[in-house]
Amino acid sequence: LGELARRGRPVKLLMIGGKVGASDPTNQQFARQVDEIIAREGVADRVIWTGFLTPEEVSAAFAVADLATLPYADGVSFRRGSLMAALAHGIPIITTVPRVHLPELLPEENVMLVPPEQPMELAEAVARVTDHAGLRARLGEGARRLSQRFAWERIAADTLALYESLLAGGRR
């Protein structure tokens, strides 16, 4: 955010959700680190913290966002609720390269991938996506298509098909 602001980009960061959760005692320390970075970069006026939101409010927040940046230090995975929410909302996503190859993630089709802990590359990806409407649209549509793989109806159908194939194999 600081790099994009220094480049004169009219960017804002919408932090959807609470600053800290109750499940991990390191959350308070991480929140302090985030606040320190925001202060050091001089971008406090560009950061909006929503606090905890209802599901409807989360959807409204995604609806006003141009893209989602999900810079995980340990890489993206399908266990991330924030990734799953961004996919479901069909928003262009810039995130970090996963530790384990995820063949469903198609760079520049349903996600932009950058190396973890590389803020300049993240800034470059944000600039590129914001500057190219076609890329933004392709990423958003790709995210929406990928989210279909995680719809409960699809999961139930795949589970049923697996059970049926196991039962059919067991009867031979």
C-alpha positions as a Markdown table, in Angstrom:
| # | Residue | x | y | z |
|---|---|---|---|---|
| 1 | Leu | 0.0 | 0.0 | 0.0 |
| 2 | Gly | 2.8 | 2.3 | 0.9 |
| 3 | Glu | 4.6 | 1.7 | -2.5 |
| 4 | Leu | 1.4 | 2.3 | -4.4 |
| 5 | Ala | 0.7 | 5.5 | -2.5 |
| 6 | Arg | 4.2 | 6.7 | -3.2 |
| 7 | Arg | 3.5 | 6.1 | -6.9 |
| 8 | Gly | 0.6 | 8.4 | -6.7 |
| 9 | Arg | -2.0 | 5.7 | -7.0 |
| 10 | Pro | -5.4 | 6.5 | -5.5 |
| 11 | Val | -5.5 | 3.3 | -3.5 |
| 12 | Lys | -7.3 | 2.4 | -0.2 |
| 13 | Leu | -7.1 | -0.8 | 1.8 |
| 14 | Leu | -10.3 | -2.2 | 3.1 |
| 15 | Met | -9.5 | -4.7 | 5.9 |
| 16 | Ile | -12.6 | -6.8 | 6.1 |
| 17 | Gly | -13.2 | -8.3 | 9.6 |
| 18 | Gly | -11.9 | -7.7 | 13.1 |
| 19 | Lys | -8.3 | -6.8 | 13.8 |
| 20 | Val | -7.8 | -9.8 | 16.0 |
| 21 | Gly | -9.6 | -13.1 | 16.6 |
| 22 | Ala | -9.9 | -14.9 | 19.9 |
| 23 | Ser | -8.4 | -18.2 | 18.9 |
| 24 | Asp | -4.7 | -17.4 | 18.8 |
| 25 | Pro | -2.8 | -15.3 | 21.4 |
| 26 | Thr | -0.3 | -14.1 | 18.7 |
| 27 | Asn | -3.1 | -12.2 | 17.0 |
| 28 | Gln | -2.6 | -9.2 | 19.3 |
| 29 | Gln | 1.1 | -9.1 | 18.5 |
| 30 | Phe | 0.4 | -9.4 | 14.8 |
| 31 | Ala | -2.2 | -6.6 | 15.0 |
| 32 | Arg | 0.4 | -4.3 | 16.6 |
| 33 | Gln | 2.8 | -5.1 | 13.9 |
| 34 | Val | 0.3 | -4.3 | 11.2 |
| 35 | Asp | -0.5 | -1.0 | 13.0 |
| 36 | Glu | 3.2 | -0.2 | 13.1 |
| 37 | Ile | 3.7 | -0.8 | 9.4 |
| 38 | Ile | 0.7 | 1.3 | 8.6 |
| 39 | Ala | 2.1 | 4.2 | 10.7 |
| 40 | Arg | 5.7 | 3.8 | 9.3 |
| 41 | Glu | 4.4 | 3.8 | 5.7 |
| 42 | Gly | 2.2 | 6.9 | 6.4 |
| 43 | Val | -0.9 | 5.3 | 5.0 |
| 44 | Ala | -3.3 | 5.4 | 8.0 |
| 45 | Asp | -5.7 | 7.6 | 6.0 |
| 46 | Arg | -5.8 | 4.9 | 3.3 |
| 47 | Val | -6.7 | 2.0 | 5.6 |
| 48 | Ile | -10.3 | 1.2 | 6.5 |
| 49 | Trp | -10.9 | -1.4 | 9.2 |
| 50 | Thr | -14.5 | -2.7 | 9.0 |
| 51 | Gly | -14.5 | -4.7 | 12.3 |
| 52 | Phe | -16.5 | -7.9 | 12.5 |
| 53 | Leu | -19.3 | -8.0 | 10.0 |
| 54 | Thr | -22.4 | -10.0 | 9.3 |
| 55 | Pro | -22.3 | -12.2 | 6.2 |
| 56 | Glu | -24.4 | -9.7 | 4.3 |
| 57 | Glu | -22.0 | -6.9 | 5.3 |
| 58 | Val | -19.0 | -9.0 | 4.2 |
| 59 | Ser | -20.7 | -9.4 | 0.8 |
| 60 | Ala | -21.3 | -5.7 | 0.6 |
| 61 | Ala | -17.6 | -5.0 | 1.4 |
| 62 | Phe | -16.5 | -7.4 | -1.4 |
| 63 | Ala | -19.0 | -5.7 | -3.8 |
| 64 | Val | -17.3 | -2.3 | -3.4 |
| 65 | Ala | -13.7 | -3.7 | -3.7 |
| 66 | Asp | -11.9 | -3.6 | -7.0 |
| 67 | Leu | -9.7 | -6.6 | -6.0 |
| 68 | Ala | -8.6 | -8.7 | -3.1 |
| 69 | Thr | -5.0 | -9.0 | -2.0 |
| 70 | Leu | -4.2 | -12.0 | 0.2 |
| 71 | Pro | -0.5 | -12.0 | 0.9 |
| 72 | Tyr | -0.1 | -15.0 | 3.1 |
| 73 | Ala | 3.5 | -15.4 | 4.5 |
| 74 | Asp | 3.2 | -19.2 | 4.1 |
| 75 | Gly | 1.4 | -19.2 | 0.7 |
| 76 | Val | -2.2 | -19.6 | -0.3 |
| 77 | Ser | -4.2 | -22.7 | 0.3 |
| 78 | Phe | -7.8 | -23.7 | 0.0 |
| 79 | Arg | -8.0 | -23.8 | 3.8 |
| 80 | Arg | -8.1 | -20.0 | 3.9 |
| 81 | Gly | -11.6 | -18.6 | 4.5 |
| 82 | Ser | -10.6 | -15.2 | 3.1 |
| 83 | Leu | -9.6 | -16.9 | -0.2 |
| 84 | Met | -12.8 | -18.9 | -0.3 |
| 85 | Ala | -14.9 | -15.7 | 0.3 |
| 86 | Ala | -13.0 | -13.8 | -2.4 |
| 87 | Leu | -13.5 | -16.7 | -4.9 |
| 88 | Ala | -17.3 | -16.9 | -4.0 |
| 89 | His | -17.7 | -13.2 | -4.6 |
| 90 | Gly | -16.0 | -13.3 | -8.0 |
| 91 | Ile | -13.4 | -10.7 | -7.2 |
| 92 | Pro | -10.0 | -10.5 | -8.8 |
| 93 | Ile | -7.5 | -12.1 | -6.4 |
| 94 | Ile | -3.8 | -11.4 | -6.0 |
| 95 | Thr | -2.2 | -13.8 | -3.5 |
| 96 | Thr | 1.0 | -15.6 | -2.7 |
| 97 | Val | 2.4 | -18.7 | -4.4 |
| 98 | Pro | 1.2 | -21.8 | -2.5 |
| 99 | Arg | 3.8 | -24.0 | -0.7 |
| 100 | Val | 2.2 | -27.1 | -2.4 |
| 101 | His | 1.2 | -26.8 | -6.1 |
| 102 | Leu | -2.5 | -26.3 | -6.5 |
| 103 | Pro | -3.4 | -27.2 | -10.1 |
| 104 | Glu | -6.7 | -25.4 | -9.8 |
| 105 | Leu | -5.0 | -22.1 | -9.4 |
| 106 | Leu | -4.3 | -20.8 | -12.9 |
| 107 | Pro | -2.1 | -17.7 | -12.9 |
| 108 | Glu | -3.7 | -14.8 | -14.8 |
| 109 | Glu | -6.8 | -16.8 | -15.4 |
| 110 | Asn | -8.4 | -17.1 | -11.9 |
| 111 | Val | -5.7 | -15.6 | -9.7 |
| 112 | Met | -2.5 | -13.6 | -9.8 |
| 113 | Leu | 0.4 | -15.2 | -7.8 |
| 114 | Val | 3.3 | -13.4 | -6.2 |
| 115 | Pro | 6.1 | -14.7 | -4.0 |
| 116 | Pro | 5.5 | -14.4 | -0.2 |
| 117 | Glu | 7.2 | -11.6 | 1.6 |
| 118 | Gln | 7.7 | -9.6 | -1.6 |
| 119 | Pro | 5.8 | -6.3 | -1.2 |
| 120 | Met | 7.2 | -4.7 | -4.4 |
| 121 | Glu | 6.0 | -7.6 | -6.5 |
| 122 | Leu | 2.6 | -7.4 | -4.8 |
| 123 | Ala | 2.5 | -3.7 | -5.6 |
| 124 | Glu | 3.4 | -4.4 | -9.2 |
| 125 | Ala | 0.6 | -7.0 | -9.5 |
| 126 | Val | -1.9 | -4.6 | -7.9 |
| 127 | Ala | -0.9 | -1.9 | -10.4 |
| 128 | Arg | -1.1 | -4.3 | -13.3 |
| 129 | Val | -4.5 | -5.6 | -12.4 |
| 130 | Thr | -5.9 | -2.1 | -11.7 |
| 131 | Asp | -4.5 | -0.8 | -15.0 |
| 132 | His | -6.0 | -3.6 | -17.2 |
| 133 | Ala | -9.8 | -4.0 | -17.2 |
| 134 | Gly | -9.6 | -7.1 | -19.3 |
| 135 | Leu | -7.3 | -8.8 | -16.9 |
| 136 | Arg | -9.4 | -7.7 | -13.9 |
| 137 | Ala | -12.6 | -9.1 | -15.6 |
| 138 | Arg | -10.8 | -12.4 | -16.5 |
| 139 | Leu | -9.6 | -12.9 | -13.0 |
| 140 | Gly | -13.0 | -12.1 | -11.5 |
| 141 | Glu | -14.8 | -14.5 | -13.8 |
| 142 | Gly | -12.1 | -17.2 | -13.2 |
| 143 | Ala | -12.5 | -16.8 | -9.5 |
| 144 | Arg | -16.2 | -17.2 | -9.7 |
| 145 | Arg | -15.8 | -20.4 | -11.9 |
| 146 | Leu | -13.3 | -21.8 | -9.5 |
| 147 | Ser | -15.6 | -21.2 | -6.5 |
| 148 | Gln | -18.1 | -23.5 | -8.1 |
| 149 | Arg | -15.7 | -26.4 | -7.3 |
| 150 | Phe | -16.3 | -25.7 | -3.6 |
| 151 | Ala | -20.1 | -25.3 | -3.7 |
| 152 | Trp | -21.9 | -27.7 | -1.3 |
| 153 | Glu | -23.9 | -29.1 | -4.2 |
| 154 | Arg | -20.7 | -30.1 | -6.0 |
| 155 | Ile | -19.1 | -31.5 | -2.9 |
| 156 | Ala | -22.2 | -33.6 | -2.1 |
| 157 | Ala | -22.4 | -34.9 | -5.7 |
| 158 | Asp | -18.6 | -35.7 | -5.8 |
| 159 | Thr | -18.9 | -37.5 | -2.4 |
| 160 | Leu | -21.9 | -39.5 | -3.6 |
| 161 | Ala | -20.1 | -40.5 | -6.8 |
| 162 | Leu | -17.1 | -41.6 | -4.8 |
| 163 | Tyr | -19.3 | -43.7 | -2.4 |
| 164 | Glu | -21.1 | -45.2 | -5.4 |
| 165 | Ser | -17.9 | -46.2 | -7.1 |
| 166 | Leu | -16.6 | -47.8 | -3.9 |
| 167 | Leu | -19.8 | -49.7 | -3.5 |
| 168 | Ala | -19.7 | -50.9 | -7.1 |
| 169 | Gly | -16.1 | -52.0 | -6.8 |
| 170 | Gly | -16.8 | -53.9 | -3.6 |
| 171 | Arg | -19.5 | -56.0 | -5.2 |
| 172 | Arg | -17.3 | -57.5 | -7.8 |
